[in-house]
Amino acid sequence: MEKTLQKFYDLLPESLRAVAARHSQPLDNATADYLRDELKDYRKMVAAASLKNSCIDIELVDRMIDTLKKLLSDFHRFGEEDKVVISVAARYFLDSEDAQLDFSDRFGFDDDLAVLNAALLAIGKEDLIVVRS
C-alpha cells in the first residue's frame, strides 16, 4: 500500500478502517466536481434534519463541508495518493451507512470528523484540521 494511504489508515481508529476502505477508489477531477455538488445537497439535508433534531451540530458539519470543498476545489493540485485519501474522506462523509449514524446523537458526525482529520494529517494539511467548538 502506498505510504500516504497507509499513514491515513494508521491514523484512523481501527473501527473505522473497513468502512473507509470501501471508498478507496481513485477519483478524477470530474468526480471531484460532482462530489462538491453532493456536499451542497448533503448540507441542505443536514440543515433540514437539524431543525427537528437539536443534537446535530450544524456548525461542525459546516466546517467539515467547507474543508472538504476546499480539498476538492484544489483536487487537481494533489498527487495521486493524496487524491485517493481525499476521495475516501469525502465519500465517507457522504455515506449514510458509515460507522456511526450521522443523525443518531450529538456525536453522530464524530466518525466523519476522525476520517477527515486523519486524511488532513496524512496529506500534510494540518492547517485545515477541524475541531469541535
Secondary structure, 3 states (H helix, E strand, C coil): CCHHHHHHHHHCCHHHHHHHHCCCCCCCHHHHHHHHHHHHHHHHHHHHHHHHCCCCCHHHHHHHHHHHHHHHHCHHHCCHHHHHHHHHHHHHHHCCCCCCCCCCCCCCCHHHHHHHHHHHHHCCCHHHCCCCC
